[in-house]
Amino acid sequence: MANLNLQIDLTKLPGAKVMDVQGNKSVRQCVVIPIDNNIGTVCNGYKMQQPDGSTVTKYFADVKLNLVAIEHRQKRNGISHGLKPFFSQEKADTMTEKDLFDIPWLGTVKPWGGIKDDVGDLPAGNENDW
């Protein structure tokens, strides 16, 4: 099992903003991430169907950040995977390659010590190019 370095750009999470937040003694810059989105990237609970047909929301004791690590076909700069917002395998099966490509990269995965680089990966000049 390899040790991995993960790098996540929190400002790319859906709805995330850098804001000044007033604390007890000073104002500090913070990343504010809404947890009430329907995208599924950040969740604080899940909905459960009851036998009578009603839906109940169960809340976690903490908030989860759900990401998908997608292996790059060709490696570059020692990076093996890119991180994208969570989506299920069922959702991925219904998406076109362009749909998958258009989801923004949120970060990268790099094994400690890196990996041997392949040549190229994504087309040059693409905004998803990491």
N, C-alpha and C positions, 0 to 999 in steps of 0.2 A: 504494500500500500504506500503510495507516494504522499508526501506532504504537499499541500497546495497553497498558493497565495491567491486570495480573492481580492479584486478591486471593484468597488461598486460606486457609481456616480449617483448619489442620492437625489440630486436635483433633477434627474431624468425620470424618477418615479412619477406615475400619474398624479397630477395636482400638486406636487411638491414645490415649495417656495422657500427661499432664504429670506428670513424676516428678523427684524429686531424684536426681542422679547424682553419685557421688563421683569427682572427678578427682584428678590428682596433688597439687594444692595446696588445692583447695576443693570444696565441694558446690555444684552449680549446678542450676537447674531446666532440664529438657530435655523436648522432645516425643519420645516413644518411639513408633515406628511399626513394628508387626510386618510383616515381608515374606513370611511363610509362609502368607498367606491364599489361599484359593481363589477369592476374589471377582474378582481381576484388577486391582484398583485400584493396588496397589503390587506390582511384580514385580521379581525379580532374575534371572529366567531364563525359559526356555520349554521345553515338552516337544516332542520331535520323534519321529515314528514312523519306525522303521527298516524296511528291506525285509523283514527276517525276522519282523516283527510286534512286536518289542520296542520299548519306549519309552525314550529317553535324554533326560535333562534337560541342556540347555545353559545355562550361567550367563553373564550379562552381566558386563562389567568394572565396571559401576556399577549402581545401583538406579534404576529408572524409576518415576515417578509418572504413571499413566495417567488422564486426565480427558477428559470429553466437554464441549465448549462448545456449549450449546443456545441458539439465537437466540430472544430473547423476541419474541413477536408484537407487543407494544407496549412502547415504551421508557420508562424512568423514571429520573430522576437521572443521565442520560447513560450508563446501562448498556445495552449491546447484547446481552450473552450471560450466561447463568448457567453455572457449572461444576458438573458432577455426576461421581460415580465412573464410570470407564470401563465401557462395555458395547458390544458389537458391534451393527452395524446389524441383523444377523440376530436378535439377542436383542431389540432394540427393536421389531422387526416382530411379535414374539410377545407383547409386553406391551400391556396396556390403557392408556388414557390415565391412569387412576387409578394403575396400577402405576408408570408413568413419573413421575407427580406426587409419589408417596410416597417416591421416592429423594431423600435430603436434598441440598440445595444446599451445595456446599463453598466456593463463591466466586463472583466476578463478573469480567466483562471489560468494560472501559470504554475506548473509543478516546481517545487524547490529545485534549484539547479538547472531549471529550464528543460527544454527538449530540443532535439536537433531540428532546425528550421527546414521546411520545404520551401519551394519557390512560389511566391505569390499566394493569393487567396481571393480577396475581393477585388473587383475592378477599381482602378485608380480613380480618384475624384468623387467617389460615392460618399454621401454624408454618413452612411453606416460604416464606412471604412474605419477600422480601429487601428 
